[in-house]
Amino acid sequence: MSNRGAINKAVIPVAGLGTRFLPATKATPKEMLPVVDKPAIQYVVEEAAASGITDVLFVTGRNKESLENHFDRSPSLEQTLAERGAHEMQAKISGLAGLAAMHYVRQGVPMGLGHAVHMAKDHVGNHAFAVLLGDDLVDVSTPVLPEMYAAQAKFGGSILALMEVPEDQIHLYGCAAVEPTDDAHIVRVTELVEKPAPGTAPSNLAVIGRYVIDPSIFGLLENLAPGRGGEIQLTDALAQLIDLPSESGGGVHAVIFRGKRYDTGDKLSYLKSVVSIALDRDDLGPDLRAWLTTYLAGGN
């Protein structure tokens, strides 16, 4: 039976090797690379918490201890900050552990996003849950998860976040074909293709790293054959849900995201994200913008 109700659990896969950022990620998880003054993964957890998530399961791998430590209490550091009178920073540090109840499961061998999501089966149980990918940072001023919760409450099944991208970039993403519903803000997904070959994409709507998923996905993932790249692809399992009856948890809908999203998945996108986020900050933006203007004009 399709599961509808409050979404309070999120799964965040973080077991990847971060090879695009080597050698920086040889000993540091990619998710812990700083975006201005916070690691990238903190933005994701803060977004989840702001959208009502109270329970986060990280699907981790080797060398992710610093990520776990980041969201744990650090009594000695907190005491040092208090003794120095840095009470604002002390509150920020101690508050990290209170963003949500944090849990961790080791993926072992990273066999794709679908495999990582399947690792959450015992933790999330028979409830719809959110999946947030660490490469996508969504600005808190333009959240997407609440819209996805509303869509799931109305239609059941699973909900994707889609974003329009240039046609020459759609091959880099999972891609969806859609049709309208009786809700102008929600579309029904009729086809999903993982990274289509250039010129074969059914649309320019890319799947971005936010999902609300019905637990019926676990039965499909358990028996799913490896897909693109020899990995268990979440997109392939979601594609099977499209035609399943709603009473079995089937059906896939989506919201079209038109807010601010920052991509940290490759070096150039990561640098653009750091600059964009810094420019949006009141404490850094004006001086950084002035310096960039001067620098790009040939100054120092």
C-alpha positions in Angstrom: 0.0 0.0 0.0 1.3 3.5 -0.8 2.8 5.2 2.2 1.8 8.8 2.8 2.5 10.9 5.8 5.1 13.1 7.5 8.6 12.7 6.2 11.1 12.9 9.0 13.9 10.5 7.9 16.6 11.3 5.3 19.3 9.2 3.8 22.5 10.9 2.7 25.0 8.7 0.7 28.6 9.8 1.3 30.6 6.6 0.5 32.1 7.9 -2.8 35.8 8.1 -3.3 35.9 11.7 -4.5 38.3 10.9 -7.3 37.5 14.1 -9.2 39.1 16.1 -6.4 42.3 14.1 -5.9 44.8 14.7 -4.4 42.7 16.9 -2.0 40.4 14.0 -1.2 43.1 11.4 -0.6 42.7 11.7 3.2 39.8 14.1 3.4 36.2 13.1 2.3 34.9 15.2 -0.6 31.9 16.0 1.5 34.2 17.8 4.0 35.7 20.2 1.5 35.0 23.7 2.6 32.4 25.9 0.9 33.4 29.3 2.4 33.5 28.4 6.1 31.4 25.2 6.3 32.0 21.8 4.8 29.7 21.0 1.9 27.8 18.3 3.8 26.8 20.7 6.5 24.7 22.7 4.0 22.9 19.5 3.1 22.2 18.5 6.7 21.1 22.1 7.5 18.7 22.0 4.5 17.2 18.7 5.7 16.8 20.0 9.2 15.1 23.2 8.0 12.7 21.1 6.0 11.5 19.0 9.0 14.0 16.1 8.9 14.8 14.9 12.5 16.7 11.7 11.6 19.6 11.4 9.2 21.3 8.2 8.1 24.7 8.7 6.4 25.7 5.8 4.2 29.4 6.0 4.6 32.6 4.2 3.5 36.3 4.2 4.5 38.0 7.4 5.6 34.8 9.2 6.5 35.6 9.5 10.2 36.1 13.3 10.0 32.5 13.6 8.7 31.2 11.7 11.7 33.3 13.8 14.1 32.0 17.0 12.5 28.5 16.2 13.6 29.5 15.0 17.1 30.0 17.0 20.2 33.6 18.3 20.9 33.6 19.1 24.6 37.3 20.3 24.7 36.9 22.6 21.7 33.6 23.9 23.1 35.2 24.6 26.5 38.2 26.4 24.8 35.8 28.6 22.8 33.8 29.4 26.0 37.0 30.3 27.9 38.0 32.7 25.1 34.6 34.3 25.1 33.8 33.0 21.6 30.2 32.2 22.6 28.7 32.6 19.2 31.1 30.1 17.6 30.7 27.8 20.6 26.9 27.7 20.0 27.5 27.0 16.3 29.8 24.1 17.1 27.7 22.5 19.8 24.6 23.0 17.7 25.9 20.7 14.9 25.0 17.6 16.9 21.5 18.8 17.5 20.6 19.3 13.8 19.1 15.8 13.8 19.6 12.4 15.2 22.7 11.2 13.2 23.2 7.5 12.3 25.8 5.8 10.2 26.0 2.6 8.1 29.0 1.4 6.1 28.4 0.6 2.5 31.6 -1.4 2.2 32.0 -1.7 -1.6 30.4 1.4 -3.3 28.2 -0.2 -5.9 26.1 2.8 -7.0 23.5 5.1 -5.6 20.8 2.4 -5.7 23.0 0.1 -3.6 23.6 2.9 -1.1 19.9 3.6 -0.8 19.2 0.0 -0.3 21.5 0.0 2.7 18.9 2.2 4.5 16.2 -0.4 4.3 16.3 -1.5 8.0 16.7 2.0 9.2 13.8 3.7 7.4 11.4 0.8 7.6 8.0 1.0 6.0 7.9 4.8 5.7 8.5 7.2 2.9 11.9 8.9 3.2 14.0 11.7 1.7 17.3 11.1 -0.1 19.7 14.1 -0.4 22.9 13.9 -2.5 25.9 15.9 -1.2 26.9 17.2 -4.6 23.8 19.4 -4.8 23.5 22.3 -2.4 20.1 23.9 -2.4 19.8 27.5 -1.1 17.7 27.7 2.1 15.9 30.7 0.6 14.5 28.5 -2.2 13.8 25.1 -0.5 12.4 22.2 -2.6 11.8 19.5 0.0 8.6 20.9 1.4 7.1 21.0 -2.1 8.1 17.4 -2.5 6.5 16.4 0.8 3.2 18.1 -0.4 3.4 16.2 -3.7 3.9 12.9 -1.9 1.0 13.6 0.4 -1.3 14.3 -2.5 -0.2 11.6 -5.0 1.7 9.0 -3.0 4.5 7.0 -4.6 7.8 8.7 -5.1 8.7 12.3 -5.9 11.7 13.7 -7.8 13.1 17.1 -8.1 13.6 18.1 -11.8 15.5 21.1 -13.2 15.6 22.5 -16.7 19.2 22.3 -18.1 20.6 23.2 -21.5 20.1 20.4 -24.0 23.9 20.0 -24.5 24.2 19.1 -20.7 21.3 16.7 -20.2 23.5 13.7 -21.0 25.3 14.4 -17.7 22.1 13.7 -15.7 19.3 11.3 -15.2 16.5 12.6 -17.5 12.7 12.5 -17.2 9.8 12.6 -19.6 6.7 14.1 -18.0 3.1 15.0 -18.4 0.9 17.5 -16.6 -1.3 16.7 -13.6 -4.3 18.6 -12.2 -1.7 20.5 -10.0 0.2 23.1 -12.0 3.2 22.7 -9.7 3.5 18.9 -10.1 4.1 16.7 -13.1 3.8 12.9 -13.6 7.0 11.2 -14.7 6.4 8.8 -17.6 10.0 7.8 -18.4 13.4 7.9 -16.8 16.7 7.5 -18.5 20.1 7.6 -16.7 22.6 9.8 -18.6 21.1 9.5 -22.1 23.4 9.5 -25.1 23.6 12.9 -26.7 20.6 13.6 -28.9 18.4 10.8 -27.3 17.1 12.5 -24.2 13.3 12.6 -23.9 13.4 16.2 -22.4 15.7 18.8 -20.9 14.5 18.0 -17.4 17.3 16.7 -15.3 16.9 14.8 -12.0 18.8 16.6 -9.3 19.9 15.2 -6.0 16.7 15.4 -4.0 14.2 12.5 -3.7 11.2 11.5 -1.6 10.9 7.7 -2.0 8.3 5.2 -1.2 9.7 2.2 0.7 8.5 -0.1 -2.1 11.8 0.8 -3.8 13.7 -1.6 -1.5 12.1 -4.7 -3.1 13.1 -3.5 -6.5 16.7 -2.6 -5.5 17.2 -5.9 -3.9 16.8 -7.7 -7.2 18.0 -5.0 -9.6 20.7 -5.9 -12.1 23.7 -3.6 -12.5 23.0 -0.8 -15.0 25.1 2.0 -16.4 28.7 1.8 -15.2 28.1 -1.7 -13.8 26.4 -0.1 -10.7 23.0 -0.5 -9.1 21.3 2.6 -10.4 18.6 4.3 -8.3 17.1 5.7 -11.6 16.5 2.2 -12.9 14.5 1.2 -9.8 12.5 4.4 -10.0 11.8 3.7 -13.6 10.2 0.4 -12.6 8.0 2.2 -10.0 6.5 4.4 -12.8 4.1 1.7 -14.0 3.3 0.0 -10.7 -0.1 0.6 -9.1 -0.4 3.3 -6.5 -1.7 0.9 -3.9 1.7 -0.9 -4.2 3.7 2.3 -3.7 4.1 2.9 -7.4 3.8 6.1 -9.4 6.5 8.7 -9.8 5.8 12.4 -9.8 8.0 15.5 -9.7 8.3 19.1 -8.9 10.2 21.5 -11.2 12.8 23.2 -9.2 13.6 26.8 -10.2 15.4 28.0 -7.1 19.1 28.4 -6.3 21.2 25.2 -6.6 24.9 24.9 -6.3 26.8 22.0 -7.9 29.9 20.8 -6.1 30.4 17.6 -8.1 33.5 18.8 -10.1 36.2 21.3 -9.7 34.9 24.1 -11.8 31.4 23.8 -10.5 32.7 23.6 -6.9 34.7 26.9 -7.4 31.7 28.6 -8.9 29.6 27.5 -5.9 32.1 28.8 -3.4 32.2 32.2 -5.1 28.4 32.4 -5.6 27.7 31.5 -2.0 30.4 34.0 -0.7 28.9 36.8 -2.9 25.5 36.2 -1.4 26.8 36.7 2.1 26.4 40.1 3.8 29.7 39.8 5.6 31.8 38.8 2.5 29.8 39.7 -0.6 30.5 43.4 -0.9 34.3 43.2 -0.4 34.6 40.1 -2.6 32.6 41.6 -5.4 34.7 44.8 -5.3 37.9 42.7 -5.4 36.7 40.5 -8.2 35.7 43.5 -10.3 39.2 45.0 -9.8 41.0 41.7 -10.4 39.1 40.9 -13.6 39.9 44.4 -14.8 43.6 43.6 -14.5 44.2 44.9 -11.0 45.6 43.1 -8.0 
